[in-house]
Structures are given as structure tokens and as C-alpha cells.
Amino acid sequence: MNHEHPDMKMLTFAEQQKMGDRIWRPLRELPYWERFIRLDPAIIEELLELILSRPRKNQSGLSQSEKDAFNNAVQQSIGDGSYNTIAQIHSVMSHNMHGFMGFTGAMRFLPWHRVYLHVMEQQLQMYEPELRIPYWDWANDHSLPGWVILPSGITRGPDTSWTLPSQSDINNTVLNQTAYVNFTQQLEQYHNTVHMYVGGNTMPYPSISPHDPMFWLHHANVDRIWATWQETHTGVLEPLTGTDAAMDPWPDTTTDANDTYEYYYLYS
């Protein structure tokens, strides 16, 4: 019987090595004899997270069936009202999740939206259990993904009066930052530009932008860039404490949100 993880064949050698390192590093830190007689519950939990995690994929490489699954899940969720309920959370400014809301909002931008993506992903999985939200790599692909479902009443551009960033822009002004404060502020600025470029009557406006499903592909890419930066900046965390570190309206904290495996996904 084949017990191979169904998505292992989609991972590169480097990605599989990274997963293996996460499994074995904690064990190597135990005395040799203890590795084989006990596993700390935290290690067991991490093992389960790794085993159950599946990749969020680049939308440009999706099969037609994967595109159909995303659109079907969105359409079904719109139909039962759950999509709009989740989308409306973004209109509650007291959640403090953007830089224009002040310094704390800027620091919460990435972890808050990571949790938000997970919440929508869980909803979509009610209709398509294997689904992971794909990402639109707008720094390397300047074409709007035309296959993404366009709900009734929503329009898109693109608005070419705005220019999408290049990978060079991301490398030189975002990924090269060593401090989290500078990193997230630079990334959010490009994030804002992409919202404006998508255009239409929804994406440019923070309070209603999640009603356009393109929002989720855009934010998955923002989250992917953060995950990429985290790989080489281990332990560099958001300067958030107390209630600021709670990703309301959910119980998740920044501790939860700093690890994609906590939410059972990685990027391929």
C-alpha cells in the first residue's frame, strides 16, 4: 500500500529537505537514547502538522480541475452566505490590520491576514476538502488571472495607471530587509499597489476588497513572500505584545501565525 503523502510528488528536493529538517532537528537536540523512547507532545504535534500540510500552488500552474474546484467552492460559499460573512470582517476597522491605521496596524498586517486567509480556506474546504488557496505571483506574472470567478456586481480592471512591481523590486526593497518593521512596511506598500492595479469597483477599497475572490490569490502571494523571508530570518518577530498580539476576532495569536504549518499549508 502506498502511504506517500498525496502532494509529496509536487515538492522539490529543497522543499522536502526543509520538511525533513523540521522533523529531525528537535530529535537531534535530545540525548541519543531519548530519541527512541519518547517523543515530546510538541514534537508529535509538529509531526502531524507537517504530515497534514499541503502546498498552496502558483495559480499559473493549476490544472483546470484545480481552478474549477476553487471557483466551485467560492460560488457555493457565496450561495450559503458564508463567503460574504467572512469578507465583511475586513470592513471592521477595529481589528487594526493595516498600516494606514497606525504603527500597530502595520505590525499586525501580515499575521492578521495569514489568519484571515486560513479562515477563508477552511470555509472553502467545506465544499472542496483538498483545496488550498492558490497565489498569484504578480511580481513575475503581470496578467490578471482571468479564470478566477467574478461574482455578480463586481468588476475588475486592470487599472494600468498603476504598475505592478517586478521580482527585482521585491528582492531589492523587501526581501533584503533585515528588520521586520522595514520588511512589512515595504511589502504592504507593494500590496497596496496590487490592489489598485486589479482595479474595478471592489479591490481598490479596503473595506470591501475581499468580496472579489482575487483578494485571496493576492494575499496568498503576500503571505508567500513573508514565508520566504521568514526562512532566512528565523526568530525575527513582530514587535507586538498583549492584546495587540491577538488576531481578533479569532483566538489566534502572533505565535500561531508565525508558522504556516500551524495552518497545514506550505508554498510550492
N, C-alpha and C positions, 0 to 999 in steps of 0.2 A: 504494500500500500504506500502511496506517495504522500508523505507528510510535509512536503515542501510548502512554505508559505506561498499563497497564490500569487503574490506580487514580487517575490524574490527575483524572478527572472527579469523583472523590469529594472532592477537596480544595477548600477555599475559596480566594479570591483571596489572602488574607493568608498562607495556608499555602504556596501556590505562590510568592508573593513571597519568603517566607523561604527556600525551597529555592533560588530563583534567586540570592539574596544570598550563600548559602553557596558557590555555584559561582563567581560572578564576583568576590567580594571578593578572593580570593587573586590573581586575574589582574590586578585593578586595581593591586595593590601592586608588580607587575613594571614595569620600564621599558616604554614603549609598544611598541617594536619587538620586545621579547622575548615579548610576549603571543602573537605569531603564529608564532614559530619554535621555541618549545619549551614544554613543559609539564612541570613538576616531577613526578616519580613520585608524590609525596604528593598532589598535586592530582589526578592521574589516579585514584589510589585513592579519593579522596573523591568524585570524579565518579561512579565506579562504585557506591559506597555509596548515593549519592543516587538514582541511576537504579534500583537494585535494591530500594530501600526501599519498603515498603508500609505502609499505616496499620493500627494497632490501633484498632478501632472500639468505640464505645459499644454495649454489649450490647443496649440498648433499641431500637437501630435496625437490628439484624441481620435479614436475611431468614431465612425458615425453612430454606433450603438452607445458609446460613452456620451456623445453630445446629446443624443436622444434621451438618455437617462437623466441628464441634468435638466433639460428642458421639461421633461415629464414631471420630475419632482417639483420644480418651480411651479408649473401650471397646476398641479394637484394641490400644492400648499396655498397658492393663491385662492383656489376654489374653496378650500376649507377655512380660509380666513387666517391661518397661522402665519403665512408669509407677511401679510400686512401688519399683523400684531408685532412681529419681530422687527420689521422695518421701522415701525413707529417709535421704537425705543431710541433710535438715533435722533429723534426730534426733541428729546428731553435733555435740555442743556445742563441740568443739574448733575448729570453723570460726568461732566467735566472731562472730555476726551479729545479735545483739540487744542492746538497751540494758540488760536485766537481767543481762547478762554483764559489764557494766562499761563504762567510757568508750570503749575501743577497739571493743567490740561495737556501741555506739551509733553510732560514726562509720562502721562498716562496714555498718550495717543497709541503707542504700539501695543502694550499689554491689553488695554481695553478692547481694541479691535481684534486682537487674537482671540479673546474670549468670545467676542461678538460673532466672529466667523465660525467658531466651534458651535455656538448655539444654533446658527442657521444651518450648519452642516448636519447637526443632529436632527433638525426638523426635516431636511430633505431626505435623510436616511430612513425616515418613516415610510417613504414611498420607494426609495432605491437604496436598499441596505448597504451596498458596497460603494456607494458614491462618496467621493471626496471632491470638494470644490476645486476646479482647475484654476490655474493662474494665467493671466495674460502678461507676458513678458514685454511690456510696452517699450522698454529701452532697446530691444532688438527687433521688435515687430511693431511697426508703426501703423499697421492696418487694424481697424476695429474688427473684432471677431464677429463677422456677420451672422454666424449661426446661432448666437445667443438669443433666446426668446425675448420678444419685445411685447410686454403686456399692453393691454388696451389703454389708450390715453397717454402713453409715454413715448417721447420722441428722443432721437439721438442725432448727433452731428455726423461726422466730426466738425468741430469748430477749428478750422485751420489757421485762425488768427493766433492760436496757441501752438507752441512747438514742443513735441514730446522730447524728453531727454534721451541721450544716447547712452550706451554702456560705458563709454569713456567718461561721460558726466557722472554716472553713478560711481564708477571706480575712483575718480579723482576728487569728488566732493562729498561722497557719502561713505563708501566702504573704507576709505583711507583715514577716517576719523578714529581717534583712539578714545575719546571721552563720549560717554553715552549722550550727554546733553547736546553736544555738537552733532553727533550722528543722527539722533532722532529729529532735531530741528531741520537739518539739511534734507533728510528723507521726506519729512512732511511737506516741505516746500515743493518738491517734485510731485508728491502725491496730489497736492492742490492743482498743479498744472495739468495732471492727467484728468482730473475731474472736469476741468474747464475744457480740455480738448475733446473729451467724449461729447460734451455739449448736450443740446436738446433742452427739454423743459424740466429735467429732473436731476441729472448728475451734477450740474454746477451748484446746486443748493444743498448745503449740509443737512438741513432738517428733513429733506425728502429723498436724498440721493439713494438710499438703499432700496427704494421701490423699483429702481432699474436693476435687473439682475447683473448688469455689467459691473455694478458696485462690488460684487463678491469676487469676481475674477480680478478686478483691480486691486482690492485689498489683500487677496491671496498673494499677489506679487509683492506688495509692500511687506507682507509678513515673511515671504521667502527671502527678501533682501535682508530683513532683520535676522532671520535664522542663519543666513550666510555669514553675516557679521558676527553673530554670537559664536560661531565655530572657532574664530580666531581671537575672540575677546571673552574668553571664559571668565566668569566671575565679575564682569563689568555690568553692574545692575543700575536700575533706575533709582534716583535719589528720592524714594517715596517711603513714608512710614505711616503708621496709624491708619486712620480711615482713608487717607489718600491711596494707600496700597491695596484697598479693597475695590474690586472691579464691579461696583454696583451697577445694575440691580441684581447681580449674581453673587454667590458666595465666594467665588474665586478670588485669589489674591495674586499679587505680582509673583510670589513664589511659584504658584501653579503655572502662571502664564509665561514663565521664562523657559519652559521646556515644551517643545512641540509634541514630544512623545506622551506627555501628560494627557494630550487630547487625541492620541492614537493616529498621528499622521507625521510624515516627513515630506521632503520635496525631492522630486526626481527630475 
